[in-house]
Amino acid sequence: MFTIEKLTALEILDSRGRPTVRTTCQLKSGSAGSASVPSGASTGKAEALELRDGDPRRYRGLGCRRAVRTVNETLHRALAGRSFASQQALDQAMIGLDATPNKSALGANAILAVSLAFSRAAANQAGQPLYLHFAGLLGETRRALPRPTINLFSGGKHAGGQSPLQDILLVPASAKTMDEALSATFAVYQCAVELAARKYGMRALVADEGGLAPPFPHAQAMLDDAVEAIQRAGFVPGKDVALAVDAASSHFFSRGRYQLGEESLDSAGMIDRLEEWVVRYPIVSLEDGLSEDDWDHWPKLRERLAGRCLVVGDDLLCTNPNRIRRAVETRAADTLLLKVNQIGTLTEAMEACRLARAARWSVTISARSGETEDDWLADLAVGWRGDQIKIGSIMRSERLSKYNRLLAIEAETEWPLVDWP
């Protein structure tokens, strides 16, 4: 049993300088745990709602003082002194207190901060590393580290929209360890820096998730330049280092058309273009290739790309069990991008993960564009045996805290990277 003695929260700033919530859970046993929650820029319509202040005079309405009060007052009064046998018991109590379908009453940021802080406190009380505690919650036993997909180039909402595609990521395909994966990525990244300077006259300025963001003339240039950087680093594209694409297509979809730069494509045309890229480039993972509401065409996209690359749902699924069930039934995707703050509690995220596993999908555990230096995501991806982990680039401390945690877990366990699906 875990008895909560005190819940306290603090408004802190995320990697974009916007407020978020950090919560500490003190247990009666003397153990405690703290956790900070991230926030997304490219958000799906079905995501659980963050509680923001709405005061335009302070952080342009993005302040989180209301969420902090929710933890310090509402949730503390409701939960302090109560004993919980499990993470699920705590999370269900908070879901019941909120009593809305999207956590709009208490705020997903407040609820998730408590959910995560409680989990860390419980791990500390049990004397367990956090990744083993997370593994126990889901009943996992596999001993391996997730393979990283690492941001190289950014566009879309992560980089001011200079290119419609949101991210081009590196997949260190031949690496056996996290150390090898990060070393290979560093080599490619530095070649990309040199390439951006030569082709675009651009210094190594980075976007929200640490990716480079040159003024690409068109979307395909992002792919061309990524392949060139891999080759310049001495690797074979597709064999040593492959590519993953986060199209985030919902953000350039309007009135039934995809505005891909100067091209205006219907859904069939967009599928054709994506298939052309998968054939031409070493793309092994495609995220949000279609809009979050283009349900009729997602099954066609998956059918066209089956066996050639992963078809990943982010905005389509929003880590929401109901949307995942629909996607499984319609064969709309084969990979879940799991973002805990999209749904709001660890328990609901576990249900999403279980649904994906039952469908024999791959699971990518993902960070958000607005991150903190908290490293719980690395432990979660290991504990829940994520096939991939998507953190961002190898620049910026909020990204590196997770990579460095993975290196520490690797040194502690000597577990290898999982094989690519």
LUMLUMLUM-27953 format. One line per 8 residues: their letters; for each residue x, y, z of C-alpha. Coordinates in Angstrom, 2 decimals. Last residue first. Example, Ala and Ser with C-alpha at 12.3 -4.5 7.8 and 13.67 -1.06 7.14 Angstrom:
SA	13.67,-1.06,7.14 | 12.30,-4.50,7.80 $
***
This chain:
PWDVLPWE	10.49,-4.60,-36.30 | 13.99,-3.14,-35.78 | 15.86,-5.23,-33.24 | 15.77,-4.00,-29.67 | 18.88,-2.23,-28.42 | 21.12,-4.26,-26.15 | 20.90,-4.63,-22.34 | 24.14,-4.11,-20.40 $
TEAEIALL	21.99,-3.42,-17.32 | 23.70,-0.58,-15.46 | 25.66,0.83,-18.40 | 22.55,0.67,-20.59 | 20.44,2.32,-17.88 | 23.02,5.14,-17.66 | 23.08,5.55,-21.44 | 19.28,5.70,-21.45 $
RNYKSLRE	19.43,8.39,-18.75 | 21.87,10.35,-20.90 | 19.47,10.16,-23.83 | 16.63,11.40,-21.61 | 18.60,14.31,-20.14 | 19.90,15.03,-23.63 | 16.48,16.04,-24.91 | 15.77,18.64,-22.19 $
SRMISGIK	19.42,19.70,-22.46 | 19.28,20.82,-26.04 | 20.96,18.99,-28.98 | 20.97,15.27,-29.74 | 17.63,15.66,-31.53 | 14.17,14.76,-30.38 | 12.96,12.15,-27.91 | 11.35,9.45,-30.05 $
IQDGRWGV	11.81,6.01,-28.50 | 11.34,2.85,-30.52 | 10.23,-0.69,-29.79 | 9.06,0.44,-26.40 | 9.53,-2.25,-23.80 | 7.19,-0.65,-21.23 | 10.03,-0.45,-18.73 | 12.56,0.84,-21.24 $
ALDALWDD	10.27,3.48,-22.71 | 9.06,4.49,-19.25 | 12.58,4.80,-17.88 | 13.55,7.09,-20.74 | 10.36,9.14,-20.30 | 11.13,9.72,-16.61 | 14.09,11.99,-17.55 | 12.97,15.38,-16.23 $
ETEGSRAS	14.90,18.17,-17.97 | 11.65,19.55,-19.33 | 9.88,19.20,-22.69 | 7.75,21.36,-24.99 | 8.11,19.57,-28.34 | 6.82,16.36,-26.79 | 8.49,13.04,-25.94 | 7.52,9.76,-27.56 $
ITVSWRAA	7.31,6.06,-26.81 | 7.06,4.19,-30.13 | 5.01,0.99,-30.04 | 4.88,-1.66,-32.80 | 1.56,-3.32,-33.42 | 0.74,-6.91,-32.73 | -2.95,-6.05,-32.20 | -2.62,-7.16,-28.57 $
RALRCAEM	0.49,-4.97,-28.29 | -1.42,-1.91,-29.46 | -4.26,-2.56,-27.05 | -1.81,-3.09,-24.19 | -0.07,0.22,-24.91 | -3.36,2.12,-24.94 | -4.36,0.50,-21.66 | -1.00,1.46,-20.18 $
AETLTGIQ	-1.55,5.06,-21.33 | -4.87,5.01,-19.47 | -3.11,3.86,-16.30 | -0.23,6.33,-16.65 | -2.67,9.22,-16.67 | -3.49,12.17,-18.96 | -4.41,10.84,-22.42 | -2.19,12.98,-24.66 $
NVKLLLTD	0.17,13.51,-21.72 | 1.34,9.90,-21.94 | 2.52,10.17,-25.53 | 2.53,6.77,-27.25 | 3.05,6.74,-31.01 | 1.22,3.54,-31.84 | 2.33,1.51,-34.85 | 0.44,-0.64,-37.36 $
AARTEVAR	-2.10,1.82,-38.74 | -5.60,2.04,-40.25 | -6.47,-1.64,-40.09 | -10.15,-0.71,-39.67 | -10.61,-2.65,-36.43 | -7.17,-1.72,-35.10 | -7.71,1.96,-35.94 | -11.10,1.97,-34.21 $
RIRNPNTC	-9.64,0.32,-31.12 | -6.80,2.87,-31.10 | -9.32,5.72,-31.26 | -11.16,4.37,-28.23 | -7.94,3.68,-26.32 | -6.65,7.25,-26.77 | -2.88,7.57,-27.13 | -3.76,10.51,-29.44 $
LLDDGVVL	-4.65,7.98,-32.21 | -4.79,9.93,-35.48 | -2.69,12.78,-34.06 | 0.06,10.17,-33.52 | -0.49,7.10,-35.71 | 2.52,5.39,-37.25 | 2.58,3.37,-40.46 | 5.83,1.41,-40.19 $
CRGALRER	7.73,0.89,-43.43 | 8.01,-1.55,-46.32 | 5.96,-4.52,-45.13 | 2.66,-2.72,-45.56 | 3.08,0.64,-47.35 | 0.13,0.46,-49.75 | -2.13,-1.33,-47.26 | -1.31,1.18,-44.52 $
LKPWHDWD	-2.14,4.09,-46.79 | -5.41,2.46,-47.87 | -6.37,1.86,-44.23 | -5.65,5.56,-43.51 | -7.90,6.70,-46.38 | -11.38,6.54,-44.87 | -10.16,7.79,-41.48 | -9.00,11.17,-42.79 $
DESLGDEL	-9.74,12.80,-39.43 | -6.18,12.85,-38.04 | -4.81,13.92,-41.42 | -2.58,11.59,-43.44 | 1.07,10.57,-43.23 | 0.82,10.91,-39.47 | 4.11,9.13,-38.84 | 6.03,7.21,-41.50 $
SVIPYRVV	8.75,4.75,-40.42 | 11.36,2.83,-42.43 | 12.22,5.49,-45.00 | 15.36,4.68,-47.01 | 14.33,6.98,-49.90 | 12.90,6.32,-53.37 | 10.31,3.65,-52.60 | 9.16,5.31,-49.37 $
WEELRDIM	9.09,8.66,-51.15 | 6.90,7.37,-54.00 | 4.59,5.76,-51.44 | 4.20,9.11,-49.71 | 3.39,10.86,-52.99 | 0.85,8.24,-54.00 | -0.82,8.42,-50.57 | -1.02,12.21,-50.92 $
GASDLSEE	-2.58,11.84,-54.37 | -5.23,9.49,-53.02 | -5.99,11.90,-50.19 | -6.30,14.91,-52.51 | -3.19,16.86,-53.32 | -2.38,20.54,-53.67 | 1.29,20.92,-54.57 | 3.02,24.27,-53.98 $
GLQYRGRS	4.26,23.15,-50.57 | 2.34,20.05,-49.68 | -1.13,21.56,-49.33 | -3.12,18.41,-48.59 | -6.72,18.77,-49.73 | -10.12,17.77,-48.31 | -11.08,21.21,-47.14 | -7.80,21.75,-45.32 $
FFHSSAAD	-4.77,19.59,-44.60 | -1.39,21.21,-43.91 | -1.44,20.80,-40.14 | -3.18,17.43,-40.18 | -0.25,16.09,-42.19 | 2.10,15.85,-39.22 | 4.64,14.42,-41.73 | 6.85,12.75,-39.15 $
VALAVDKG	9.33,10.87,-41.35 | 11.77,8.18,-40.24 | 15.05,7.61,-42.05 | 17.65,4.83,-42.14 | 21.24,4.62,-40.88 | 23.54,1.65,-41.36 | 21.59,-0.24,-44.02 | 19.02,2.25,-45.26 $
PVFGARQI	21.57,4.86,-46.18 | 25.11,3.41,-46.08 | 27.25,5.34,-43.63 | 30.42,7.39,-44.14 | 29.24,10.61,-42.53 | 28.94,12.17,-45.99 | 26.53,9.38,-46.93 | 24.24,10.05,-43.98 $
AEVADDLM	24.36,13.80,-44.68 | 23.44,13.20,-48.34 | 20.46,11.05,-47.34 | 19.23,13.77,-44.98 | 19.72,16.44,-47.66 | 17.60,14.55,-50.17 | 14.88,13.92,-47.58 | 14.62,17.54,-46.51 $
AQAHPFPP	14.80,18.58,-50.17 | 11.62,16.55,-50.75 | 9.64,19.07,-48.74 | 10.53,22.05,-50.93 | 13.03,24.91,-51.14 | 14.40,24.03,-47.67 | 15.08,27.13,-45.58 | 17.34,25.35,-43.04 $
ALGGEDAV	15.80,23.96,-39.84 | 18.20,21.76,-37.90 | 16.54,19.59,-35.28 | 16.75,20.38,-31.58 | 13.16,19.59,-30.67 | 11.79,23.13,-30.93 | 14.02,24.13,-33.86 | 17.79,24.53,-34.07 $
LARMGYKR	20.33,27.04,-35.30 | 23.52,25.47,-36.63 | 24.45,28.42,-38.87 | 22.84,28.75,-42.27 | 24.39,29.70,-45.59 | 21.81,27.49,-47.30 | 23.85,24.95,-49.24 | 27.25,25.18,-47.53 $
AALEVACQ	26.08,25.97,-44.01 | 23.26,23.42,-44.19 | 25.69,20.76,-45.43 | 28.15,21.46,-42.62 | 25.37,21.12,-40.02 | 24.15,17.96,-41.79 | 27.64,16.50,-41.56 | 27.61,17.26,-37.85 $
YVAFTASL	24.25,15.52,-37.49 | 25.46,12.44,-39.36 | 28.46,11.98,-37.07 | 26.44,12.67,-33.93 | 23.83,10.14,-35.02 | 26.46,7.44,-35.40 | 27.76,8.11,-31.88 | 24.23,8.16,-30.49 $
AEDMTKAS	23.37,4.77,-31.97 | 26.69,3.20,-30.96 | 26.20,4.27,-27.33 | 22.60,3.10,-27.40 | 23.85,-0.34,-28.38 | 23.62,-2.68,-31.37 | 23.67,-0.01,-34.05 | 22.76,-1.24,-37.56 $
APVLLIDQ	19.55,0.76,-37.98 | 20.54,4.08,-36.42 | 17.15,5.64,-37.31 | 17.54,9.30,-38.20 | 14.56,11.62,-38.17 | 12.96,14.01,-40.66 | 10.45,16.16,-38.84 | 7.42,18.39,-39.42 $
LPSQGGAH	6.92,18.17,-43.17 | 5.34,21.38,-44.49 | 8.66,23.23,-44.87 | 9.44,26.76,-43.62 | 6.58,26.24,-41.18 | 8.05,28.06,-38.21 | 10.29,25.25,-37.04 | 8.40,22.80,-34.82 $
KGGSFLNI	5.01,23.71,-36.28 | 6.06,22.45,-39.70 | 9.75,21.99,-40.36 | 12.55,20.10,-38.64 | 15.68,18.26,-39.75 | 17.73,15.67,-37.83 | 15.43,14.34,-35.08 | 16.45,10.99,-33.64 $
TPRPLARR	14.55,7.71,-33.82 | 16.01,5.71,-30.95 | 15.85,1.91,-30.65 | 14.22,0.96,-27.35 | 16.45,-0.76,-24.78 | 16.26,-4.47,-24.03 | 15.29,-6.86,-21.25 | 11.78,-8.12,-21.86 $
TEGLLGAF	9.85,-8.73,-18.64 | 6.72,-6.61,-18.86 | 3.79,-6.83,-16.46 | 2.57,-3.33,-17.26 | 2.98,-1.90,-13.78 | 6.00,-4.12,-13.15 | 7.83,-2.67,-16.15 | 7.22,0.84,-14.81 $
HLYLPQGA	8.77,-0.15,-11.49 | 11.70,-1.72,-13.32 | 12.23,1.50,-15.29 | 12.01,3.59,-12.11 | 14.85,1.75,-10.42 | 13.44,-0.06,-7.40 | 13.78,0.58,-3.66 | 10.07,-0.16,-3.12 $
QNAAARSF	9.48,3.25,-1.54 | 11.50,4.87,-4.32 | 9.40,3.14,-6.98 | 6.23,4.28,-5.20 | 7.53,7.87,-5.09 | 8.27,7.73,-8.82 | 4.80,6.40,-9.55 | 3.16,9.02,-7.32 $
ALSVALIA	5.06,11.78,-9.14 | 3.89,10.42,-12.50 | 0.20,10.28,-11.61 | 0.37,13.63,-9.79 | 1.90,15.38,-12.81 | -0.59,13.57,-15.05 | -3.58,14.96,-13.14 | -2.31,18.55,-13.14 $
NAGLASKN	-1.36,18.52,-16.84 | -4.58,16.75,-17.79 | -6.60,19.56,-16.23 | -8.94,19.39,-13.26 | -12.21,20.04,-15.08 | -11.05,19.58,-18.69 | -9.92,16.01,-18.15 | -11.08,15.00,-21.66 $
PTADLGIM	-14.13,12.82,-20.96 | -15.08,14.75,-17.80 | -15.52,13.34,-14.28 | -12.45,15.09,-12.80 | -12.80,13.42,-9.40 | -13.48,10.06,-11.04 | -10.40,10.33,-13.23 | -8.42,11.23,-10.10 $
AQDLAQQS	-9.64,8.13,-8.22 | -9.01,5.99,-11.31 | -5.42,7.21,-11.39 | -4.82,6.36,-7.74 | -6.31,2.88,-7.99 | -4.48,2.19,-11.25 | -1.14,3.06,-9.72 | -1.77,0.42,-7.09 $
AFSRGALA	-2.79,-0.39,-3.54 | -3.71,3.18,-2.71 | -3.91,4.64,0.78 | -5.66,7.94,1.50 | -4.30,10.54,3.90 | -3.89,13.14,1.17 | -6.04,12.30,-1.87 | -9.03,14.65,-1.99 $
RHLTENVT	-7.50,17.60,-0.15 | -4.25,17.32,-2.12 | -6.14,16.96,-5.41 | -8.24,20.10,-4.89 | -5.70,22.33,-3.11 | -2.06,21.96,-4.10 | -2.74,19.95,-7.25 | -5.60,22.08,-8.58 $
RVARRCGL	-3.77,25.19,-7.43 | -0.83,24.23,-9.66 | -3.22,23.67,-12.57 | -4.71,27.13,-12.00 | -1.21,28.63,-11.83 | -0.35,27.12,-15.19 | 0.21,30.23,-17.31 | -0.46,29.99,-21.04 $
GRYRRPDG	-2.66,33.10,-21.30 | -0.10,35.17,-23.14 | 2.55,34.24,-20.54 | 0.82,36.68,-18.17 | -1.24,39.63,-19.42 | -3.35,37.39,-21.65 | -4.75,35.54,-18.60 | -6.10,32.23,-19.90 $
DRLELAEA	-4.86,30.31,-16.89 | -4.14,26.99,-18.56 | -5.50,23.54,-17.67 | -4.27,21.07,-20.26 | -6.88,19.17,-22.20 | -6.73,15.47,-23.08 | -5.88,15.00,-26.74 | -8.59,14.23,-29.29 $
KGTSAGSP	-7.98,17.26,-31.50 | -4.32,16.31,-31.94 | -1.47,18.54,-30.84 | 1.58,19.69,-32.74 | 2.90,22.09,-30.12 | 2.97,19.59,-27.26 | 3.42,19.97,-23.52 | 5.63,18.14,-21.05 $
VSASGASG	4.94,17.16,-17.43 | 7.39,17.38,-14.55 | 7.79,14.71,-11.89 | 8.72,14.50,-8.22 | 8.91,11.50,-5.94 | 8.85,10.97,-2.21 | 9.54,8.23,0.30 | 8.94,8.94,3.97 $
SKLQCTTR	6.56,6.02,4.46 | 3.65,8.49,4.63 | 4.26,9.28,0.96 | 5.23,12.70,-0.39 | 4.22,13.38,-4.00 | 6.00,16.29,-5.65 | 4.55,17.99,-8.72 | 6.09,20.01,-11.56 $
VTPRGRSD	3.68,21.79,-13.87 | 4.17,23.67,-17.14 | 4.80,27.25,-18.17 | 6.18,28.21,-21.56 | 9.85,29.00,-22.16 | 10.01,26.67,-25.14 | 11.95,24.01,-23.21 | 9.42,24.03,-20.38 $
LIELATLK	9.08,26.54,-17.58 | 8.04,25.79,-13.98 | 4.80,26.22,-12.03 | 5.09,24.35,-8.76 | 3.05,21.58,-7.20 | 2.64,19.98,-3.80 | 0.93,16.75,-2.79 | 1.18,15.51,0.79 $
EITFM	0.82,12.37,2.87 | -0.17,9.85,0.23 | -0.34,6.29,1.52 | 1.07,3.57,-0.70 | 0.00,0.00,0.00 $
***
